[in-house]
């Protein structure tokens, strides 16, 4: 999991000018002004020398990631977004990133977006044939058996699925003209609190806050499940009301506001530079309810994406909702994933 950008290398100038244009990070067209501004900021925070290794006159669609021995580390990548330029430069050296290319938008100064996917892929491999790590080209196969094996093996490197693209499809900015295949799993989680919906405080529940116990008995905040109809959001207000009575007295997260940044337990409600301006207030519930949720992947100790509510589990005790129920993926070296293309 990383940042999706266009890596753009302007054509090399004539020898007489002696001038070299900078490498740019570019984002897809068709985005909202806020998204475009975010992409502009990402460019400022890259500080990656590897972008200079791209061939001249090409625009490559890909993803910037930080690869570790445990797989992709999105949290370290987030730390690279910092207002202090000196810190950004230092982090670029301490936690260098890689660029994974998966499509070609232009080469030799020529726009190739209208070419079919199979031709763009051939051009991508040809254009980046001489690049070296940390620039990589995502592997590709037309064999469904191999793709199924990748879906299982690559998860251990931090990838949450595989992408299927139509061979005759053109490059369509701003549209998801592809199919993402991901793992689907379920987990039983403690419902430790909730947030009000933005459309009606005291009238609709926005999301449930989920928790899992570790081996020491500490309840960690692992994510949220916001997937409810408006009717169910209103129903949850009355259904959860009894659990709000004196909920904070014995609540394991009652001290979250005073928790130090090094606190080992994940707790909800803390502000960060990512959540500035957002209302992250939450309502605690007595630790009595358990629900089953669907999720696709773990990012460290948390669900990578919002979980999807499946059903209540009145037959389960909250104390039984532990990390050890989660499926453990076999570690897989990220370099082996990239090495398949070579």
RODO-2510 file (C-alpha; in nm, 4 decimals, decimal comma):
residues 342
     n   res          X          Y          Z
     1     x     0,0000     0,0000     0,0000
     2     x     0,1463     0,3347    -0,1003
     3     x     0,0946     0,6607    -0,2871
     4     x    -0,0313     0,6432    -0,6434
     5     x     0,1504     0,9006    -0,8593
     6     x     0,2650     0,9653    -1,2124
     7     x     0,6410     0,9718    -1,2401
     8     x     0,7186     1,2211    -1,5176
     9     x     1,0607     1,2628    -1,6773
    10     x     1,0772     1,5574    -1,9142
    11     x     1,2707     1,5148    -2,2394
    12     x     1,6450     1,5697    -2,2171
    13     x     1,7385     1,9180    -2,3456
    14     x     1,9835     1,9775    -2,6252
    15     x     2,3521     1,9568    -2,5418
    16     x     2,3980     2,3227    -2,6201
    17     x     2,1617     2,4418    -2,3482
    18     x     2,3317     2,2491    -2,0685
    19     x     2,0088     2,2680    -1,8717
    20     x     1,8363     1,9753    -1,7032
    21     x     1,4687     1,9880    -1,6127
    22     x     1,3595     1,8448    -1,2761
    23     x     1,1799     1,5195    -1,2254
    24     x     0,8189     1,5631    -1,1206
    25     x     0,5594     1,3568    -0,9389
    26     x     0,2308     1,3910    -1,1254
    27     x    -0,1214     1,2821    -1,0388
    28     x    -0,4053     1,1540    -1,2562
    29     x    -0,6333     1,4037    -1,4268
    30     x    -0,9985     1,4218    -1,3312
    31     x    -0,9369     1,4520    -0,9568
    32     x    -1,0988     1,7008    -0,7235
    33     x    -0,9072     2,0232    -0,6465
    34     x    -0,8316     1,8894    -0,2982
    35     x    -0,6882     1,5680    -0,4416
    36     x    -0,4802     1,7627    -0,6936
    37     x    -0,3414     1,9772    -0,4128
    38     x    -0,2583     1,6637    -0,2143
    39     x    -0,0704     1,5264    -0,5136
    40     x     0,1223     1,8524    -0,5424
    41     x     0,2234     1,8230    -0,1788
    42     x     0,3291     1,4622    -0,2312
    43     x     0,5671     1,5858    -0,5002
    44     x     0,7311     1,8207    -0,2508
    45     x     0,7716     1,5428     0,0030
    46     x     0,9198     1,2787    -0,2276
    47     x     1,2882     1,3711    -0,2180
    48     x     1,3568     1,0480    -0,4029
    49     x     1,6704     1,0351    -0,6148
    50     x     1,5435     0,7215    -0,7893
    51     x     1,3002     0,9293    -0,9966
    52     x     1,6015     1,0577    -1,1868
    53     x     1,6608     0,7002    -1,3023
    54     x     1,3499     0,7006    -1,5207
    55     x     1,4045     0,7369    -1,8958
    56     x     1,3591     1,0808    -2,0501
    57     x     1,0272     1,1779    -2,2053
    58     x     0,8115     0,9214    -2,0256
    59     x     0,5121     0,9420    -1,7929
    60     x     0,4695     0,6304    -1,5825
    61     x     0,1730     0,5425    -1,3602
    62     x     0,2786     0,3649    -1,0456
    63     x     0,2963     0,3575    -0,6706
    64     x     0,5527     0,4789    -0,4200
    65     x     0,6060     0,2324    -0,1365
    66     x     0,8426     0,1648     0,1504
    67     x     0,9487    -0,1990     0,1529
    68     x     1,0752    -0,3658     0,4705
    69     x     1,1577    -0,7233     0,5689
    70     x     0,7989    -0,7474     0,6985
    71     x     0,6442    -0,6221     0,3738
    72     x     0,5072    -0,2813     0,2762
    73     x     0,5042    -0,0230     0,5548
    74     x     0,2420     0,2443     0,4907
    75     x     0,2811     0,3992     0,8362
    76     x     0,6448     0,4828     0,7678
    77     x     0,5427     0,6251     0,4345
    78     x     0,2908     0,8520     0,6078
    79     x     0,5646     0,9876     0,8324
    80     x     0,7372     1,1186     0,5217
    81     x     0,4618     1,3822     0,4906
    82     x     0,6045     1,6495     0,7170
    83     x     0,6047     2,0310     0,6935
    84     x     0,9770     2,0582     0,7773
    85     x     1,1878     2,0185     0,4634
    86     x     1,4937     1,9136     0,6660
    87     x     1,2985     1,6302     0,8266
    88     x     1,1614     1,5197     0,4896
    89     x     1,5137     1,5019     0,3473
    90     x     1,6401     1,3086     0,6510
    91     x     1,3537     1,0584     0,6387
    92     x     1,4150     1,0057     0,2672
    93     x     1,7627     0,8797     0,3591
    94     x     1,6578     0,6838     0,6676
    95     x     1,3545     0,5165     0,5079
    96     x     1,4126     0,5192     0,1318
    97     x     1,1130     0,4454    -0,0871
    98     x     1,0689     0,2409    -0,4027
    99     x     0,8666     0,3090    -0,7151
   100     x     0,6530     0,0300    -0,8622
   101     x     0,5429     0,0985    -1,2207
   102     x     0,2226    -0,0605    -1,3503
   103     x     0,1200     0,1420    -1,6559
   104     x     0,2603     0,3740    -1,9183
   105     x     0,0974     0,7036    -2,0119
   106     x     0,3619     0,8479    -2,2432
   107     x     0,6992     0,7453    -2,3824
   108     x     0,9399     0,9316    -2,6041
   109     x     0,7183     1,2352    -2,5575
   110     x     0,4222     1,0504    -2,7185
   111     x     0,0841     1,0072    -2,5466
   112     x     0,0001     0,6345    -2,5428
   113     x    -0,3162     0,6388    -2,3317
   114     x    -0,5361     0,5363    -2,6238
   115     x    -0,3339     0,2236    -2,6943
   116     x    -0,4771    -0,1053    -2,5651
   117     x    -0,3460    -0,2360    -2,2351
   118     x    -0,1387    -0,5162    -2,3886
   119     x     0,0489    -0,2694    -2,6121
   120     x     0,1062    -0,0262    -2,3245
   121     x     0,2382    -0,3118    -2,1136
   122     x     0,4854    -0,4135    -2,3853
   123     x     0,5995    -0,0523    -2,4163
   124     x     0,6295    -0,0236    -2,0378
   125     x     0,8621    -0,3240    -2,0233
   126     x     1,0609    -0,1912    -2,3178
   127     x     1,0852     0,1608    -2,1718
   128     x     1,1950     0,0421    -1,8273
   129     x     1,4098    -0,2503    -1,9406
   130     x     1,7302    -0,0867    -1,8162
   131     x     1,6057     0,0564    -1,4845
   132     x     1,7448    -0,0723    -1,1581
   133     x     1,6042    -0,0990    -0,8032
   134     x     1,4441     0,0804    -0,6343
   135     x     1,2450     0,1208    -0,9587
   136     x     1,0405    -0,1918    -1,0271
   137     x     0,7785    -0,3070    -1,2747
   138     x     0,4820    -0,4963    -1,1352
   139     x     0,4698    -0,8593    -1,2583
   140     x     0,2000    -0,9677    -1,5024
   141     x     0,0552    -1,3011    -1,6136
   142     x    -0,2223    -1,4232    -1,8416
   143     x    -0,2423    -1,7583    -1,6597
   144     x    -0,5308    -1,7633    -1,4050
   145     x    -0,3593    -2,0411    -1,2087
   146     x    -0,0473    -1,8295    -1,1634
   147     x    -0,2614    -1,5276    -1,0707
   148     x    -0,4361    -1,7363    -0,8048
   149     x    -0,0987    -1,8380    -0,6613
   150     x     0,0108    -1,4751    -0,6524
   151     x    -0,3057    -1,3797    -0,4662
   152     x    -0,2069    -1,6224    -0,1902
   153     x     0,1692    -1,5734    -0,1822
   154     x     0,2040    -1,2006    -0,2320
   155     x    -0,0147    -1,1133     0,0638
   156     x     0,2767    -1,2073     0,2877
   157     x     0,4697    -0,9178     0,1321
   158     x     0,1970    -0,6684     0,2243
   159     x    -0,0008    -0,6673    -0,1014
   160     x    -0,3740    -0,7036    -0,0460
   161     x    -0,4736    -0,8427    -0,3846
   162     x    -0,4195    -0,8632    -0,7591
   163     x    -0,5515    -0,6432    -1,0405
   164     x    -0,7213    -0,7748    -1,3549
   165     x    -0,7144    -0,5419    -1,6564
   166     x    -0,8847    -0,5909    -1,9955
   167     x    -0,6180    -0,6430    -2,2607
   168     x    -0,7940    -0,4159    -2,5075
   169     x    -0,8737    -0,1413    -2,2579
   170     x    -0,7275     0,2063    -2,2955
   171     x    -0,5902     0,4161    -2,0092
   172     x    -0,8851     0,6023    -1,8550
   173     x    -0,7843     0,8791    -1,6103
   174     x    -1,0066     0,9103    -1,3064
   175     x    -1,1889     0,5825    -1,3709
   176     x    -1,1317     0,2399    -1,2198
   177     x    -1,1441     0,0459    -1,5451
   178     x    -1,0119    -0,2677    -1,3813
   179     x    -1,1062    -0,5328    -1,1287
   180     x    -0,9316    -0,5642    -0,7930
   181     x    -0,9386    -0,9129    -0,6432
   182     x    -0,8784    -0,9221    -0,2685
   183     x    -0,8986    -1,1672     0,0175
   184     x    -1,2164    -1,1659     0,2239
   185     x    -1,2023    -1,2726     0,5880
   186     x    -1,4165    -1,2318     0,8975
   187     x    -1,3339    -1,1561     1,2590
   188     x    -1,5317    -1,1294     1,5815
   189     x    -1,4630    -0,7915     1,7435
   190     x    -1,5552    -0,6133     2,0629
   191     x    -1,7859    -0,3155     2,0048
   192     x    -1,6247    -0,0667     2,2418
   193     x    -1,7903     0,2556     2,1274
   194     x    -1,9311     0,4463     1,8348
   195     x    -1,9252     0,7803     1,6563
   196     x    -2,2288     0,9834     1,5635
   197     x    -2,3147     1,0213     1,1968
   198     x    -2,2364     1,3636     1,0486
   199     x    -2,5986     1,3957     0,9336
   200     x    -2,7536     1,3663     1,2759
   201     x    -2,5906     1,3580     1,6182
   202     x    -2,8139     1,1831     1,8753
   203     x    -3,0187     1,0549     1,5806
   204     x    -2,7917     0,8271     1,3749
   205     x    -2,4861     0,6154     1,4520
   206     x    -2,2037     0,6750     1,2070
   207     x    -1,9653     0,3898     1,2828
   208     x    -1,8868     0,1306     1,5470
   209     x    -1,5410     0,1279     1,7067
   210     x    -1,3894    -0,2185     1,7061
   211     x    -1,1427    -0,3763     1,9448
   212     x    -0,9358    -0,6916     1,9849
   213     x    -0,7474    -0,8180     2,2887
   214     x    -0,3781    -0,9027     2,2757
   215     x    -0,2124    -1,1801     2,4767
   216     x    -0,1697    -0,9464     2,7751
   217     x    -0,5385    -0,8661     2,7909
   218     x    -0,5075    -0,5132     2,6495
   219     x    -0,7952    -0,4056     2,4268
   220     x    -0,6645    -0,2400     2,1084
   221     x    -0,8640    -0,0209     1,8732
   222     x    -0,8324    -0,2043     1,5403
   223     x    -1,0694    -0,0094     1,3164
   224     x    -1,4284     0,0884     1,2478
   225     x    -1,7299    -0,0486     1,0656
   226     x    -1,9414     0,2261     0,9042
   227     x    -2,1456     0,0169     0,6583
   228     x    -2,5049     0,0718     0,7680
   229     x    -2,8237     0,1872     0,6006
   230     x    -2,9837     0,5052     0,7332
   231     x    -3,2627     0,2962     0,8852
   232     x    -3,0131     0,0816     1,0744
   233     x    -2,8200     0,3879     1,1875
   234     x    -3,1366     0,5153     1,3570
   235     x    -3,2111     0,1719     1,5006
   236     x    -2,8619     0,1478     1,6504
   237     x    -2,9221     0,4634     1,8563
   238     x    -3,1908     0,2910     2,0643
   239     x    -3,0257    -0,0498     2,0517
   240     x    -2,6979     0,0765     2,1954
   241     x    -2,8519     0,3245     2,4422
   242     x    -2,8497     0,0844     2,7418
   243     x    -2,4774     0,0187     2,6906
   244     x    -2,3962     0,3902     2,7247
   245     x    -2,5040     0,3997     3,0900
   246     x    -2,1897     0,4377     3,3091
   247     x    -1,9856     0,3026     3,0173
   248     x    -1,6753     0,5078     3,0932
   249     x    -1,6395     0,3949     3,4545
   250     x    -1,4802     0,0601     3,3708
   251     x    -1,3914     0,1301     3,0094
   252     x    -1,0429     0,0125     2,8998
   253     x    -1,0058     0,3243     2,6818
   254     x    -1,1146     0,5766     2,9419
   255     x    -0,7663     0,7288     2,9620
   256     x    -0,7087     0,7602     2,5866
   257     x    -0,7003     1,1395     2,5989
   258     x    -0,4001     1,1367     2,8348
   259     x    -0,2244     0,8482     2,6618
   260     x     0,1320     0,9151     2,5536
   261     x     0,2280     0,8657     2,1888
   262     x     0,4301     0,5597     2,2957
   263     x     0,1240     0,3959     2,4523
   264     x     0,1190     0,0364     2,3217
   265     x    -0,2597     0,0160     2,2928
   266     x    -0,4355     0,1571     1,9887
   267     x    -0,7047     0,3982     2,1029
   268     x    -0,9600     0,6080     1,9138
   269     x    -1,0108     0,9802     1,9172
   270     x    -0,6543     1,1067     1,9037
   271     x    -0,5863     1,4019     1,6762
   272     x    -0,3062     1,3975     1,4230
   273     x    -0,2029     1,6039     1,1239
   274     x    -0,4132     1,3655     0,9107
   275     x    -0,7321     1,4327     1,1058
   276     x    -0,7077     1,8053     1,1670
   277     x    -1,0522     1,9634     1,1584
   278     x    -1,2403     1,6334     1,1775
   279     x    -1,4717     1,5497     1,4646
   280     x    -1,3204     1,2355     1,6146
   281     x    -1,5253     1,2428     1,9341
   282     x    -1,6700     0,9064     2,0301
   283     x    -1,9211     0,7575     2,2687
   284     x    -1,8001     0,4715     2,4894
   285     x    -2,0070     0,1553     2,5365
   286     x    -1,9884    -0,1027     2,8113
   287     x    -1,7791    -0,3951     2,6905
   288     x    -2,0644    -0,6393     2,6368
   289     x    -2,1330    -0,6537     2,2632
   290     x    -1,9557    -0,8547     1,9924
   291     x    -2,0055    -0,8294     1,6190
   292     x    -1,8685    -1,0183     1,3218
   293     x    -1,7092    -0,8044     1,0526
   294     x    -1,5617    -0,8700     0,7111
   295     x    -1,2153    -0,7365     0,6344
   296     x    -0,9562    -0,7810     0,3616
   297     x    -0,6142    -0,7195     0,5122
   298     x    -0,4303    -0,6208     0,8296
   299     x    -0,1930    -0,3245     0,8295
   300     x     0,0196    -0,3964     1,1334
   301     x    -0,2238    -0,4369     1,4229
   302     x    -0,5199    -0,2691     1,2485
   303     x    -0,7604    -0,3396     0,9660
   304     x    -0,6162    -0,1734     0,6561
   305     x    -0,9610    -0,0580     0,5380
   306     x    -1,2939    -0,0036     0,7089
   307     x    -1,4488    -0,3366     0,8065
   308     x    -1,7966    -0,4390     0,6907
   309     x    -2,0556    -0,5305     0,9524
   310     x    -2,1960    -0,8831     0,9102
   311     x    -2,4006    -0,9674     1,2218
   312     x    -2,4178    -0,9496     1,5973
   313     x    -2,2601    -1,2392     1,7889
   314     x    -2,4618    -1,2788     2,1138
   315     x    -2,3034    -1,6217     2,1549
   316     x    -1,9514    -1,4759     2,1853
   317     x    -1,7907    -1,3266     2,4938
   318     x    -1,5941    -1,0038     2,4438
   319     x    -1,2975    -1,1606     2,6236
   320     x    -1,2775    -1,4213     2,3457
   321     x    -1,2212    -1,1564     2,0755
   322     x    -0,8449    -1,1790     2,0439
   323     x    -0,5826    -1,1295     1,7766
   324     x    -0,5098    -1,5013     1,7714
   325     x    -0,8322    -1,5635     1,5755
   326     x    -0,6902    -1,3777     1,2749
   327     x    -0,5372    -1,5702     0,9884
   328     x    -0,1600    -1,5335     0,9802
   329     x    -0,0126    -1,4909     0,6337
   330     x     0,3196    -1,6495     0,5457
   331     x     0,5907    -1,3838     0,5055
   332     x     0,7047    -1,3351     0,1472
   333     x     0,9961    -1,1184     0,0425
   334     x     0,8910    -0,8193    -0,1629
   335     x     1,2028    -0,8470    -0,3772
   336     x     1,0800    -1,1883    -0,4932
   337     x     0,7588    -1,0268    -0,6120
   338     x     0,9481    -0,7723    -0,8187
   339     x     1,2016    -1,0318    -0,9313
   340     x     0,9326    -1,2297    -1,1149
   341     x     0,9209    -0,9626    -1,3893
   342     x     1,2967    -0,9730    -1,4364
***
